Amino acid sequence: MGIRASSPWAVVKGKCEIARGLCIVKDELLVRDASPSETQSVFSIPMPTPSSLSQEQQEMVQAFSTLSGMKLEWSQTCLQDNEWNCTRAGQVCSMLKTEDKIPEEAFKEIP
């Protein structure tokens, strides 16, 4: 029997979007605490200049920022750390946010 799960994250034509019918039929999940160095490394990679990103990557950063509520530079880091896989980046960042491992300054201020 497979495990059925939904993910709100998807990549459609290179852009992050909310998925409406993603279903994982068989998967394994290993959950463990991240080590301090793993947690720190998620956000310690130097940021490349915006001009070093392709148009598609810039659009992904913008879309991910909109969906996650994170500032552009944090969204870019999250996508880069997850090899531009929007689904995985969304899952990892959601998990880290739930565990309070992403600082408040990473998120946009809501007026």
Secondary structure, DSSP 4 states (H G I P E B T S, - for coil): -------SEEEETTEEEE-SS---SS------PPPHHHHHHTT-SPPPPGGGS-HHHHHHHHHHHHHH-B-HHHHHHHHHHTTT-HHHHHHHHHHHHHTT-S-GGGBPPP-
